[in-house]
Amino acid sequence: MLLSTGPVENAAANASISTWVKVLNNNQAGEVNVDVTVYSLNGEKAQIANSSFVVQPMSSEYDVFEITDILEYEVEVLLSNSQNVLVSIWGKDADANLVAAHRFSNNELSVISQTDNKNSVPKAVNANTGSKKSKAGRRRNR
């Protein structure tokens, strides 16, 4: 399943400098492969970051993407299996406060494609964690 925030305006006085993507896998068995892509929409749509990671059963993962000076952006999340999986996306300002206008709960994300992507293609490999990653984010295990 491919989810999207849609276009997000980030030109306010309390603009987000980072966006946080959180994925919760509520499955008793079966991991979920996650591919996150962040786009700048300052004019032509251009990819500015991407990350791939695996969420084990009954656990969660998140990744953080820097969006400083990005006036408009979109976050897309591709899940290999969307059954019993929840996604939320959060913006934080320079003081690490949540930006309410940049909060997307699972039911607020747009479904771009209903098809689960069981054969997601890795982008790059981070040698420290084994996760596939391009353009540094700050991923934390939870």
C-alpha positions in Angstrom: 0.0 0.0 0.0 1.3 3.5 -0.9 0.3 6.3 1.5 0.9 10.0 1.0 0.6 13.2 3.1 -0.4 15.1 -0.1 1.3 18.5 -0.5 2.2 20.1 2.8 2.7 23.9 3.1 5.8 24.7 5.2 6.2 28.4 4.8 4.7 29.5 8.1 6.5 31.3 10.9 6.7 28.0 12.9 7.8 25.9 9.9 8.9 22.3 10.5 12.6 21.6 10.2 12.1 17.8 10.3 9.4 15.3 9.6 9.1 12.1 11.6 7.6 8.9 10.1 6.4 6.3 12.6 5.3 2.8 11.6 3.7 0.4 14.1 3.4 -3.3 13.1 0.6 -4.8 15.1 0.9 -8.2 13.4 1.6 -11.2 15.7 3.8 -12.7 13.0 5.3 -11.2 9.9 7.5 -8.2 9.4 6.7 -5.2 7.3 9.1 -3.6 4.8 8.8 0.1 4.7 10.0 2.5 2.0 9.7 6.3 2.8 10.3 9.0 0.2 10.3 12.7 0.9 9.8 15.1 -2.0 10.3 18.9 -2.2 7.5 20.6 -4.0 9.2 23.9 -4.3 8.4 24.1 -8.0 9.1 20.8 -9.7 8.5 17.7 -7.5 12.0 16.5 -6.6 13.0 13.6 -4.3 15.1 15.0 -1.3 15.4 11.9 0.9 14.4 8.2 1.1 14.8 5.4 3.6 13.9 1.7 3.8 13.6 -0.3 6.9 11.9 -3.4 8.4 9.4 -3.3 11.2 9.3 -6.6 13.2 6.0 -8.1 14.4 4.5 -6.3 17.5 7.1 -3.4 17.3 7.6 0.0 15.8 10.3 2.0 14.0 10.6 5.6 13.0 12.9 7.7 10.9 13.5 11.5 10.8 14.0 13.6 7.7 15.4 17.1 7.6 13.2 19.5 5.7 14.8 22.9 6.7 14.1 25.5 4.0 11.6 23.3 2.2 8.6 25.5 1.6 6.3 22.7 0.5 6.8 18.9 0.7 5.2 15.5 0.4 5.9 12.2 2.3 5.1 8.9 0.7 5.2 5.6 2.6 5.2 2.3 0.8 4.3 -0.8 2.9 4.9 -4.4 1.9 1.9 -5.4 4.0 -0.6 -3.0 5.3 -2.7 -5.4 7.4 -2.6 -4.3 11.1 0.0 -1.6 10.3 -0.4 2.0 11.4 1.5 5.0 10.1 1.8 8.5 11.4 3.8 11.5 10.2 4.8 14.5 12.4 6.6 17.8 11.8 8.8 19.4 14.4 10.0 23.0 14.5 13.4 24.3 15.5 12.6 24.0 19.2 11.6 20.3 18.7 7.9 21.2 19.3 5.3 19.2 17.3 3.7 21.3 14.5 0.0 20.5 14.7 -0.6 21.5 11.0 2.0 18.9 10.0 0.5 16.0 12.0 -1.0 13.1 9.9 -2.6 10.2 11.7 -3.1 6.9 9.9 -6.6 7.8 8.7 -5.5 11.2 7.5 -3.0 9.8 4.9 -4.2 9.5 1.3 -4.1 6.0 -0.2 -2.3 6.3 -3.5 -2.3 2.5 -4.2 -4.1 -0.3 -2.4 -1.7 -3.0 -3.6 0.7 -4.2 -0.9 4.3 -4.2 -2.3 5.7 -7.6 -1.2 8.7 -7.2 -3.5 10.0 -3.8 -2.5 13.3 -2.9 -4.1 16.1 -1.9 -1.7 17.7 1.5 -2.4 21.0 1.4 -0.5 22.4 -0.4 2.5 23.4 1.2 5.8 26.2 -0.9 7.0 25.5 -0.2 10.7 21.9 -1.4 10.8 21.4 -3.4 7.7 18.6 -1.0 6.7 18.4 0.4 3.2 18.9 4.1 3.2 19.7 7.1 1.1 20.2 10.7 2.4 20.8 10.6 6.1 17.8 10.4 8.4 17.9 9.6 12.1 16.2 6.2 12.7 15.4 5.0 16.2 14.3 1.5 17.3 11.3 1.5 19.6 
